[in-house]
């Protein structure tokens, strides 16, 4: 059995756009053979999940989660293309998992595009101010600012957050894997998080 390295997984992921977990499994199933792993993923439909991401989502569910202490609650609207998928227990389980993610990680927005421009500019200002005395050239400062901005997005945007149950997976990849499984687009359209004393 060939050793499956993180570089191999990364390469396969970049080639197919499939999720990390599925790439690792594909490489394990094919004894590290990259071409066979690509074929394995294509057969499973994971490699084409991105193509489905543009489909109109007119069906879906509203799911809720109340934490055991009754001090944190979440409502989420999770949409898909057909009522058939919306009624699937695995789809409903995904909605519940996302609710728990929101309860635990407290994102403010669904995706990066939802963050208001003035919020982004304010963050950039703060980062540039932090770098003011560093004597680094302007282009280096801007790269550092962009890096800090990516980290900022990963804290405040649901789709950019690490999955609380598996921190090697980002939420958008978890959803992409589910799109491949169901063969339909899935979108988080909105959520609300309520917290007592927070």
C-alpha positions as CSV (number, residue, x, y, z in Angstrom):
1,X,0.0,0.0,0.0
2,X,1.5,3.3,-1.1
3,X,1.8,6.1,1.5
4,X,-0.8,8.8,0.9
5,X,0.8,12.2,1.5
6,X,-0.9,15.5,2.0
7,X,0.8,16.8,-1.2
8,X,-0.9,14.0,-3.1
9,X,-4.3,14.8,-1.6
10,X,-3.7,18.6,-2.4
11,X,-2.8,17.8,-6.0
12,X,-5.8,15.6,-6.6
13,X,-8.1,18.2,-4.9
14,X,-6.7,21.0,-7.2
15,X,-7.2,18.8,-10.3
16,X,-10.8,17.6,-9.5
17,X,-12.2,20.2,-7.0
18,X,-13.4,17.3,-4.9
19,X,-13.3,17.5,-1.1
20,X,-10.2,16.6,0.9
21,X,-11.8,13.5,2.5
22,X,-13.0,12.1,-0.8
23,X,-9.5,12.8,-2.4
24,X,-7.8,10.9,0.4
25,X,-10.3,8.0,0.0
26,X,-9.8,7.9,-3.8
27,X,-6.0,7.7,-3.4
28,X,-6.3,5.0,-0.7
29,X,-8.7,3.0,-3.0
30,X,-6.3,3.3,-6.0
31,X,-3.1,2.7,-4.1
32,X,-1.9,6.3,-4.7
33,X,-2.3,6.1,-8.5
34,X,-3.2,9.7,-9.4
35,X,-4.9,8.9,-12.8
36,X,-7.0,6.1,-11.3
37,X,-7.9,8.3,-8.4
38,X,-9.2,11.0,-10.8
39,X,-11.3,8.3,-12.6
40,X,-12.5,7.0,-9.2
41,X,-13.8,10.5,-8.3
42,X,-15.3,11.1,-11.7
43,X,-17.2,7.9,-11.5
44,X,-18.6,9.0,-8.1
45,X,-19.6,12.4,-9.5
46,X,-17.5,14.4,-7.1
47,X,-15.3,16.0,-9.7
48,X,-18.4,17.6,-11.4
49,X,-20.0,18.9,-8.2
50,X,-18.9,22.5,-9.0
51,X,-20.9,22.4,-12.3
52,X,-24.0,21.9,-10.2
53,X,-23.3,24.9,-8.0
54,X,-25.0,27.3,-10.4
55,X,-28.4,25.6,-10.5
56,X,-31.4,27.5,-9.2
57,X,-32.4,26.5,-5.7
58,X,-36.1,26.8,-5.2
59,X,-36.8,24.0,-2.7
60,X,-35.3,23.4,0.8
61,X,-36.0,23.5,4.5
62,X,-35.7,25.7,7.5
63,X,-33.9,23.9,10.3
64,X,-33.3,24.8,13.9
65,X,-31.0,24.0,16.7
66,X,-31.2,24.9,20.4
67,X,-28.0,24.2,22.5
68,X,-28.5,22.1,25.6
69,X,-28.1,25.1,27.9
70,X,-31.0,26.8,26.1
71,X,-28.9,30.0,25.7
72,X,-27.9,29.6,22.1
73,X,-30.3,29.0,19.2
74,X,-29.9,28.9,15.4
75,X,-32.3,29.0,12.4
76,X,-31.0,28.2,9.0
77,X,-32.5,28.2,5.5
78,X,-30.8,25.5,3.4
79,X,-31.9,25.3,-0.2
80,X,-31.7,22.8,-3.0
81,X,-33.2,22.1,-6.4
82,X,-35.9,19.5,-5.8
83,X,-38.3,18.7,-3.0
84,X,-37.1,15.1,-3.3
85,X,-33.6,16.0,-2.0
86,X,-35.0,18.5,0.6
87,X,-37.0,15.6,2.2
88,X,-33.9,13.4,2.3
89,X,-32.8,12.6,5.9
90,X,-29.2,13.2,4.9
91,X,-30.0,16.7,3.6
92,X,-31.8,17.4,6.8
93,X,-28.9,16.1,8.8
94,X,-26.6,18.5,6.9
95,X,-28.9,21.4,7.9
96,X,-28.6,20.3,11.5
97,X,-24.8,20.0,11.3
98,X,-24.7,23.5,9.8
99,X,-26.9,24.8,12.7
100,X,-24.5,23.3,15.2
101,X,-21.6,24.9,13.3
102,X,-23.2,28.3,13.5
103,X,-24.1,27.8,17.2
104,X,-20.5,26.9,18.1
105,X,-18.4,29.1,15.7
106,X,-20.7,32.2,15.6
107,X,-20.2,33.4,11.9
108,X,-21.7,36.7,11.0
109,X,-22.2,36.1,7.3
110,X,-22.8,33.2,4.9
111,X,-20.1,34.0,2.4
112,X,-17.3,36.4,1.7
113,X,-19.4,38.3,-0.8
114,X,-21.9,39.2,2.0
115,X,-19.3,41.1,4.0
116,X,-20.0,44.9,3.5
117,X,-17.2,46.8,1.8
118,X,-16.8,49.3,4.7
119,X,-16.2,46.4,7.1
120,X,-13.5,45.0,4.8
121,X,-11.9,48.5,4.4
122,X,-11.9,49.0,8.2
123,X,-10.1,45.6,8.7
124,X,-7.5,46.5,6.1
125,X,-6.9,49.9,7.8
126,X,-6.3,48.1,11.1
127,X,-3.9,45.6,9.5
128,X,-2.0,48.4,7.7
129,X,-1.8,50.4,10.9
130,X,-0.3,47.3,12.7
131,X,2.4,47.1,9.9
132,X,3.1,50.8,9.9
133,X,6.4,50.5,11.8
134,X,7.6,47.3,10.2
135,X,9.7,49.0,7.5
136,X,8.4,46.3,5.0
137,X,7.9,47.4,1.4
138,X,4.4,48.3,0.4
139,X,3.8,45.2,-1.8
140,X,4.9,43.0,1.1
141,X,2.6,44.8,3.5
142,X,-0.4,44.3,1.0
143,X,0.3,40.6,0.9
144,X,0.3,40.4,4.6
145,X,-2.9,42.4,4.7
146,X,-4.5,40.0,2.2
147,X,-3.4,37.0,4.4
148,X,-4.9,38.5,7.5
149,X,-8.1,39.3,5.6
150,X,-8.3,35.6,4.6
151,X,-8.1,34.6,8.2
152,X,-10.7,37.2,9.1
153,X,-13.1,35.7,6.5
154,X,-12.4,32.2,7.9
155,X,-13.7,33.5,11.3
156,X,-16.8,35.5,10.2
157,X,-18.0,33.7,7.1
158,X,-19.8,30.3,7.5
159,X,-18.6,28.9,4.2
160,X,-14.9,29.8,5.0
161,X,-14.9,28.3,8.5
162,X,-13.2,25.1,9.4
163,X,-15.8,22.4,10.2
164,X,-16.1,22.0,14.0
165,X,-16.1,18.2,13.7
166,X,-13.2,17.9,11.2
167,X,-10.9,20.9,11.1
168,X,-9.2,19.8,7.9
169,X,-12.5,20.4,6.1
170,X,-13.9,23.9,5.3
171,X,-17.7,24.2,5.3
172,X,-17.8,25.1,1.6
173,X,-16.0,21.8,0.9
174,X,-18.4,19.9,3.1
175,X,-21.3,21.4,1.1
176,X,-19.5,20.6,-2.2
177,X,-19.2,17.0,-1.2
178,X,-23.0,16.9,-0.4
179,X,-23.7,18.4,-3.8
180,X,-21.8,15.5,-5.4
181,X,-23.7,13.0,-3.2
182,X,-27.1,14.3,-4.0
183,X,-26.3,15.5,-7.6
184,X,-28.0,18.8,-6.9
185,X,-26.9,22.3,-5.9
186,X,-27.2,23.2,-2.2
187,X,-27.0,26.7,-0.8
188,X,-27.2,28.2,2.6
189,X,-29.3,31.3,1.8
190,X,-29.5,32.8,5.3
191,X,-29.3,32.1,9.0
192,X,-29.9,33.7,12.4
193,X,-28.1,33.0,15.6
194,X,-29.5,34.0,19.0
195,X,-27.6,34.1,22.2
196,X,-28.6,35.0,25.7
197,X,-26.0,37.3,27.3
198,X,-23.7,37.2,24.2
